[in-house]
Amino acid sequence: MSAAARTTVRLAYQVHGASSAGVSKSPLVVLHGLFGSKSNWGSLSKAFARDLDRDVWTLDARNHGTSPHHPTHNYDVLAADVRDFLHDHDLARRKPILIGHSMGAKICMVLALRHPDLVKLLVPVDNAPLDAAISSDFPKYVRAMREIEAKGVSKQSEADAMLEQVEPALAIRQFLLTNLVRDHDHDDPSSRRMKFRVPLDILAKSLDYMGDFPVRPADGLVYRGPTLFVRGTFSRYVPDDVLPLIGQLFPRFKVEDINAGHWVQAEKPQEFKEVVETWIRDEEEKIAEQGG
């Protein structure tokens, strides 16, 4: 694709490699959630690469991690970014397995529905293909993060103390603070001022879009590949009453429940890993038996 015609951004990524024998297998492509990054999946991705013996590609979505910033942030463009990434890195030909959490789950679902030929297996983690208001916690996080930047803190402990006023859970604060970095662009080179690497203004304006899902059953788009929905039993993102809708869009779906909240893979990493790996092995075996 020519630079002039390109409307997507080139995503930052990390690859955890397989053995030489595993290079021929379908790669895993992993997408994080809102305010996350590829680094959140480092340990799990290394484990997937080892246990399933294949390449695992972890991506930073636009406006996250070290990927470029762009004022447009919705699921149409987020999915298009990943589509182009698959083509740019010759992954489309290898029929990847997509795993995405929260925002990443919706990105994966949109991509699979619009380009089903690109996706071998699909694993959405704790999100559903419907319009639903995102947690009221996220606007609070953005406000607190803006206050932290405005104060010009120089230590992570200062930022944590301010964030604690809106989020008592240490694990979530630590997750959000992975985005806090030294501000090397500040006018004073000796300054130890810190800033968030995510563009808070853009994400604040885009929060409502993160609750949307741009595909409806009436659109006639269906992903008929095997799909595993992993949900946290203490989370509200994939309620039982949405399962019929899921079945319309993803008719070959299965649900696995894990006793966790919304951050399933962070709260129960070993159980999550075993559930996903077992399902992938089983589905690939079925595909091989069918001559696929």
N, C-alpha and C positions, 0 to 999 in steps of 0.2 A: 504493500500500500504506500502510495507516495505521501510525503510529508504534507503536501498541500491539501490532499484529500482527507487526511486523518483528522478525526474529531475526538478520538479517544486519547488517553494518556498511557505512557509506557510505564508499567508497574514495576516497582522494586520487588525483588524476590530472593529466596535462598533455596538451594537444592541440597537435599540429603540423599546421597547416592546409594544405589544398590550394588550388589556384586555384579561381575560381568555377566553372569547367568541371568540376573534379574532385569537387565536393561531391556529385554524384549517384552517384559510385562507392562500392562497398563499402568501408567504413573498415577500417583495420588496428587491432587491439587487441592490445597487447603486455604480457606478464606476465613479470616477473623471477623469479630463483631465490631460494633460501634466503639470507638476510642481504643480499639485493640491494634495489634500489629502482628507481623509474621513471627516476631520473637516470642509471643505468647505461646506459640505452638512448637517451640524448638525441641523440647524433650519428647513430646508425643510423636513429632514427625521423625525424629531419629529412631524411636522405637518402631514406628510403622515401617520405616525403610529397612530396618534389621529383620523384623518378624515376618513381613510380607515380601521381603527381598525385591524391592523395586524403588525407583526414584520417587521421592516425595518433594513436591514444590510448594513452598509456603509463600504467599503473596501479601503485599501491602496494598490495600485498596487505595484509590485516589483520596487525597486529603488525610491519609493515615501513614504512620511509620515514615519511611523515607521515599515514598512515592510522591509525584508532583501534586501541587495544589491546583484546584480548578474550581471556579465559582458554581458550576453545576454539579449537584450531588443528589442523584435519585437512582432508582433501581434500573432504569433503562440504560443510563450511561455506565453505571457500575458493572452491569452484565456485559455491555459492549466492550468495556476495557478488558474483561477476562476473555471474552471471545477472541479479541485481537491478540491477546497474550498467547493463547493456545496456538494460534496460527503462526505468530512470530517465532515461537520456540519449537515448532514442529511437533507439538503435543496433540494437536487435533487428529493427526493421522494415527496416533497411538491409542486413541479412544480413552481418555483419562477417566478416573473415578474422582468425583467432586465431593468434598466435605466442607461444609460451611456452618459456622455458628452464628445465630442471631441475625444481624445484618448480613453476614456472610451466607447464612442459610437461604435468605431471600434472593441474594445475588445468584446463588447456584440454581435455585428453582426457576428463576426467570430465564437463565441461560439454557437450562435443560428443556424448558417448554418451547423456547423460540428456536433452539438449535439442537434438537434431540439427537441428531446424527453425531454430535461432538462428544456425547457423554455415555460412558459405558454403564456406570453405576452412580447413584446419587444418595448422599447422606446429609439431609438437613438436620441440624442440631438445635432443638428448642426454639423453633419458629414455624409459623404456618403460613400458607399462601392466601392470606386475607388482609383486608384493611383493618387495622386495630391500633388504637392509640398506644404509643410506646409508653413505657413506665414514666411516671411523673418524676422519677429520680433524675433522669437525664437532664432536663432543664435546670434542676438544682445544681447538678455537677458543673454545667457550663457556667452558671452564674458564679459559683465558687472559684472555678478555674480562672475566670476573668478577673475576679478580685485578687487572686494570687498574683497574676501578672501585673495588675495595676499597682500593687504594693511593692513590687520589685524585690521579692524575696531572694536571698542568696543561698539558702539551705533547704534541702528537701524536708527537713524536720519542721521548718516554719510553714511550708506549704501543707504538710500533713496536718498540722494543728488547725489550720484554717479549714481544710477539707473535712476534718472530723466534726465540724459544726453541722454539716449536712449529711454525712455518711459515717455512722458509727462502726461499720464493719471494716476492720483493718485490711483484709484481703482485697476488698473492692478499692479502698484508697490506694493501696500499693499498685493495683492494676492501673488505675487512672494516672498515678504518678510516674509510670513508666514513660509517659509522654513529656515529662519535665526535663528540660535540657539547659545547658549553659547558653546564654544569649551572646553568641560571638558577633552578632550584627550590631550590638549596642555601640553608640557613639564613643563611649569611654572604653578603650581596650583593656583597661585594668579592672573594669567592672566585673563583679561576680554575679550579676543579676541573672535570674533564670526565667525561662519562658516555656510555653508548651509548644511542641513541634507541630501539633495539629492546628489547623486554622480555625480558631474558635468562632469567629464571625460567620464563616461559611457553614460550619456544622450547626451553629445555633439556628440559622435560617432554614436549615434542611431537616430539622428534627421531625417536623410533621410528615415529610416525605418518607422518613424511615419507618413509619407505621403503615405506609401504603403497600399495596401489591398491585402491580400494573396489568396483571393478566386475570381475566374472568372466564368462567366456564363457557359463557356465550361466545367468546372469541374463537372457540373451536380448537385451541391448542392443547395437546395432551402429550405428556412424556410417558411412554409405555415401557421404559426400562425399569429394572428393579430399583426400588427406593426404600431406604431405611430412615424413618423419622425417630430420632432419639430425643426423648424429652425428660425433663426433671420433674419428679412427682410433686415438688414444692413450688413449681413455677406455673404461671397461668397462661403461658404463651401458646400452648397447644392443647386446648380443652377437648374433652370427648365430643362435644357437639360440633366440632369442626371436622371430624373424621370423614363424614359423608362428602364434604367439599374436597378434602384431600383426595378421596377416591375418584372424584370426577376428573381431576387434573393428573393424578398419579395412580392409575388403576392397579399397578403392581406394588403397592406400598405395604410396609410392615411397620409396626410401632414397637419400640423397646423403651421401657421405663426404667430410669435409674433414680434411686433415692437421693436427690440433690435439688438444688435451686436452679436458677437460670444458667449459671456458669457450670454446666454439667461436667465438662472435660477438665475443668480446674479443680472442682470439688471432689470428684471421684475418677481421677485419671486412669487408674488401673482397671476399674470396672468398665469404664468407657472404652478403653483400648481393647479389652477382651471382647466386648459386644461387637464393636466395629470390625475387628479382625476376623472373628468367627463368621460374621455375616458375609464379608467380602470373600472369604475362602469358599463358603457354601455356594454363593451365587456364581463365582467363577467356575466352580466345579460343574454346576448345572449347565452353564453356557458351553463348557467344553464337551459335556456329554451330548449336547444338542448340535455339536459341530460348529458352534459360533466362534 
